[in-house]
Amino acid sequence: MNEIQNLKKLKTEPKFVSNGLYTGLENKSNEKSLSDLLDNIIDDFSKGAENNFTDEQYQNLIKKSLMKFDSFNLDTEDREYICGYFEKIMDAIGLESSGGALNEWLYGFKIE
């Protein structure tokens, strides 16, 4: 249940805000849609935690979830931010590896 609490906390945090390294979302008109999408993905991971997903099931969920961002015209910084956010989700559930999904989505190739 700690995983679900971690995810709930993550869901309440503001998304796509500028910080020291990230300047904020390039296309501000997409901010609500992208934030809502991340919140929905967190909900999917919460359901996975409730159903005791295996690492492989979580990795498949990451891969499927990342594809939902492909319809947005995101610049590299925004894509990096999204990958960093997925790393926060992974930390919240104790998942050590995305199975190469983050690297493949961000850079276009899978590390073998």
MIDOTI-729545 format. One line per 2 residues: number of its first residue (from 1); for each residue y, x, z of N, C-alpha, C. Coordinates in Angstrom, 2 decimals. Example, Ala and Ser with C-alpha at 12.3 -4.5 7.8 and 13.67 -1.06 7.14 Angstrom:
<nodes>
1	-5.69 13.19 7.80 -4.50 12.30 7.80 -3.30 13.20 7.80  -2.25 12.85 7.08 -1.06 13.67 7.14 0.03 12.90 7.87
</nodes>
This chain:
<nodes>
1	-1.21 0.82 0.00 0.00 0.00 0.00 1.26 0.85 0.00  1.14 2.09 0.44 2.29 2.98 0.44 2.83 3.19 -0.98
3	1.92 3.23 -1.95 2.33 3.38 -3.35 3.23 2.22 -3.78  2.88 1.02 -3.39 3.66 -0.15 -3.77 5.04 -0.11 -3.12
5	5.10 0.32 -1.87 6.39 0.47 -1.19 7.24 1.52 -1.88  6.63 2.63 -2.27 7.36 3.68 -2.99 7.93 3.15 -4.30
7	7.14 2.35 -5.00 7.59 1.80 -6.28 8.71 0.78 -6.08  8.60 -0.03 -5.03 9.67 -1.00 -4.74 10.98 -0.29 -4.46
9	10.91 0.79 -3.72 12.11 1.57 -3.42 12.70 2.15 -4.71  11.84 2.67 -5.55 12.29 3.24 -6.82 12.96 2.18 -7.69
11	12.42 0.99 -7.65 12.97 -0.10 -8.46 14.40 -0.46 -8.06  14.74 -0.27 -6.79 16.08 -0.64 -6.32 17.14 0.41 -6.68
13	16.72 1.59 -7.05 17.68 2.65 -7.37 18.38 2.35 -8.70  19.67 2.70 -8.78 20.36 2.54 -10.07 19.76 3.47 -11.12
15	19.79 3.02 -12.34 19.19 3.78 -13.43 20.25 4.17 -14.46  20.02 5.27 -15.14 20.88 5.76 -16.22 22.31 6.07 -15.74
17	22.45 6.50 -14.49 23.76 6.92 -14.00 23.87 8.43 -14.13  25.08 8.89 -14.36 25.27 10.32 -14.52 25.09 11.03 -13.18
19	24.55 12.23 -13.27 24.43 13.10 -12.12 24.79 14.51 -12.58  24.45 15.51 -11.84 24.83 16.87 -12.20 24.38 17.30 -13.59
21	23.19 16.93 -13.98 22.65 17.36 -15.27 22.72 16.29 -16.34  22.56 15.07 -15.94 22.52 13.95 -16.89 23.89 13.29 -16.94
23	24.42 13.14 -18.15 25.78 12.59 -18.31 25.81 11.07 -18.36  24.66 10.45 -18.32 24.60 9.00 -18.42 24.14 8.57 -19.80
25	23.84 7.31 -19.92 23.29 6.76 -21.15 24.30 6.90 -22.29  23.84 7.42 -23.40 24.71 7.63 -24.57 25.25 6.30 -25.10
27	24.35 5.35 -25.31 24.75 4.05 -25.82 24.76 3.04 -24.67  25.93 2.84 -24.08 26.07 2.00 -22.88 25.64 0.55 -23.12
29	25.67 0.09 -24.36 25.28 -1.30 -24.64 23.80 -1.53 -24.38  23.01 -0.48 -24.31 21.57 -0.59 -24.05 21.22 -0.47 -22.56
31	22.22 -0.24 -21.72 21.95 0.08 -20.32 21.15 -1.01 -19.60  21.55 -2.26 -19.73 20.84 -3.34 -19.04 19.42 -3.49 -19.58
33	19.28 -3.46 -20.89 17.94 -3.61 -21.49 17.01 -2.49 -21.05  17.51 -1.26 -21.05 16.68 -0.13 -20.66 16.37 -0.16 -19.16
35	17.35 -0.53 -18.35 17.10 -0.63 -16.90 16.08 -1.71 -16.61  16.21 -2.85 -17.28 15.24 -3.94 -17.10 13.85 -3.50 -17.55
37	13.79 -2.75 -18.63 12.51 -2.25 -19.12 11.86 -1.34 -18.09  12.64 -0.42 -17.50 12.09 0.45 -16.47 11.62 -0.37 -15.27
39	12.38 -1.39 -14.88 11.96 -2.24 -13.76 10.65 -2.95 -14.07  10.50 -3.44 -15.29 9.26 -4.11 -15.69 8.08 -3.13 -15.69
41	8.35 -1.91 -16.09 7.30 -0.89 -16.09 6.89 -0.56 -14.65  7.86 -0.50 -13.75 7.54 -0.28 -12.34 6.66 -1.42 -11.83
43	6.96 -2.65 -12.24 6.12 -3.79 -11.87 4.69 -3.61 -12.39  4.55 -3.10 -13.62 3.22 -2.84 -14.17 2.46 -1.81 -13.33
45	3.17 -0.78 -12.89 2.53 0.24 -12.06 2.19 -0.32 -10.68  3.01 -1.24 -10.16 2.69 -1.88 -8.89 1.40 -2.70 -9.01
47	1.26 -3.41 -10.12 0.02 -4.16 -10.36 -1.17 -3.21 -10.46  -0.94 -2.06 -11.10 -1.99 -1.06 -11.18 -2.40 -0.55 -9.80
49	-1.41 -0.35 -8.92 -1.71 0.10 -7.56 -2.49 -0.97 -6.80  -2.11 -2.22 -7.00 -2.83 -3.33 -6.35 -4.28 -3.39 -6.81
51	-4.51 -2.99 -8.06 -5.86 -3.04 -8.64 -6.58 -1.70 -8.59  -6.03 -0.78 -7.81 -6.66 0.54 -7.62 -6.95 1.26 -8.95
53	-5.94 1.35 -9.79 -6.10 2.04 -11.07 -6.58 3.48 -10.85  -7.37 3.95 -11.79 -7.76 5.35 -11.83 -6.64 6.15 -12.49
55	-6.71 7.47 -12.38 -5.72 8.32 -13.05 -5.68 8.03 -14.55  -6.84 7.87 -15.14 -6.91 7.61 -16.58 -6.23 6.28 -16.94
57	-6.42 5.26 -16.12 -5.76 3.98 -16.38 -4.25 4.11 -16.27  -3.78 4.86 -15.27 -2.34 5.10 -15.15 -1.81 5.89 -16.34
59	-2.56 6.88 -16.78 -2.13 7.68 -17.93 -2.03 6.83 -19.20  -2.97 5.93 -19.38 -2.91 5.00 -20.52 -1.70 4.07 -20.39
61	-1.39 3.65 -19.17 -0.23 2.81 -18.94 1.06 3.56 -19.25  1.11 4.83 -18.91 2.29 5.65 -19.24 2.47 5.69 -20.75
63	1.40 6.00 -21.45 1.47 6.11 -22.91 1.94 4.80 -23.55  1.35 3.70 -23.10 1.72 2.37 -23.63 3.17 2.04 -23.28
65	3.58 2.38 -22.08 4.94 2.06 -21.62 5.99 2.86 -22.37  5.71 4.12 -22.64 6.67 4.96 -23.36 6.97 4.42 -24.75
67	5.96 3.84 -25.38 6.15 3.30 -26.73 7.19 2.17 -26.75  7.39 1.51 -25.62 8.37 0.42 -25.54 9.80 0.92 -25.72
69	10.02 2.21 -25.55 11.36 2.78 -25.70 11.64 3.22 -27.14  10.62 3.19 -27.99 10.77 3.68 -29.35 11.72 2.84 -30.20
71	11.92 1.59 -29.84 12.81 0.73 -30.63 14.29 1.02 -30.36  14.56 1.79 -29.31 15.94 2.17 -29.00 16.22 3.51 -29.67
73	17.42 3.68 -30.15 17.81 4.94 -30.77 18.33 5.87 -29.67  17.41 6.55 -29.00 17.76 7.37 -27.84 17.97 8.82 -28.24
75	18.99 9.43 -27.64 19.18 10.86 -27.89 18.25 11.66 -26.96  18.24 12.96 -27.14 17.31 13.81 -26.39 17.55 13.71 -24.89
77	18.81 13.69 -24.45 19.09 13.60 -23.02 18.55 12.31 -22.42  18.70 11.22 -23.14 18.19 9.94 -22.64 16.66 9.94 -22.59
79	16.03 10.54 -23.58 14.57 10.63 -23.59 14.09 11.51 -22.43  14.81 12.60 -22.18 14.46 13.47 -21.05 14.62 12.72 -19.73
81	15.68 11.92 -19.63 15.91 11.13 -18.42 14.74 10.17 -18.19  14.32 9.50 -19.24 13.20 8.55 -19.14 11.94 9.27 -18.69
83	11.67 10.43 -19.26 10.49 11.20 -18.83 10.61 11.59 -17.36  11.81 11.98 -16.94 12.03 12.29 -15.53 11.79 11.08 -14.65
85	12.16 9.92 -15.15 11.93 8.69 -14.39 10.44 8.40 -14.28  9.70 8.64 -15.35 8.25 8.47 -15.28 7.64 9.46 -14.28
87	8.23 10.64 -14.17 7.75 11.59 -13.17 7.99 11.05 -11.76  9.10 10.35 -11.55 9.35 9.70 -10.25 8.30 8.63 -9.98
89	7.96 7.87 -11.01 6.92 6.84 -10.86 5.59 7.52 -10.51  5.29 8.61 -11.21 4.05 9.33 -10.94 4.03 9.85 -9.50
91	5.15 10.36 -9.02 5.22 10.83 -7.63 4.99 9.67 -6.67  5.55 8.52 -6.99 5.43 7.34 -6.12 3.99 6.90 -5.95
93	3.18 7.10 -6.98 1.78 6.66 -6.92 0.80 7.82 -6.70  1.33 9.04 -6.63 0.48 10.19 -6.39 -0.29 10.66 -7.61
95	0.24 10.41 -8.79 -0.41 10.83 -10.03 0.11 12.21 -10.41  -0.79 13.16 -10.61 -0.38 14.54 -10.85 -0.08 14.85 -12.30
97	-0.66 14.11 -13.23 -0.50 14.42 -14.65 -0.40 13.14 -15.47  0.43 13.22 -16.50 0.53 12.08 -17.43 -0.54 12.17 -18.51
99	-1.37 13.19 -18.45 -2.38 13.38 -19.47 -1.79 13.80 -20.81  -0.61 14.39 -20.76 0.07 14.85 -21.97 0.97 13.80 -22.61
101	0.99 12.59 -22.07 1.76 11.50 -22.69 3.25 11.77 -22.70  3.80 12.32 -21.61 5.23 12.59 -21.56 5.63 13.64 -22.58
103	4.87 14.73 -22.64 5.16 15.79 -23.59 5.05 15.29 -25.03  4.02 14.51 -25.29 3.81 14.00 -26.64 4.96 13.07 -27.06
105	5.42 12.22 -26.15 6.51 11.29 -26.48 7.83 12.02 -26.65  8.07 13.01 -25.78 9.35 13.71 -25.82 9.43 14.72 -26.95
107	8.37 15.49 -27.15 8.40 16.60 -28.11 7.59 16.36 -29.37  6.76 15.32 -29.37 6.00 15.00 -30.57 4.67 15.71 -30.70
109	4.24 16.43 -29.66 2.92 17.06 -29.73 2.31 17.06 -28.34  1.00 17.12 -28.33 0.24 17.09 -27.08 -0.21 18.51 -26.73
111	-0.03 18.87 -25.50 -0.51 20.19 -25.03 -2.00 20.08 -24.77  -2.74 20.96 -25.36 -4.21 20.94 -25.17 -4.61 21.96 -24.15
</nodes>
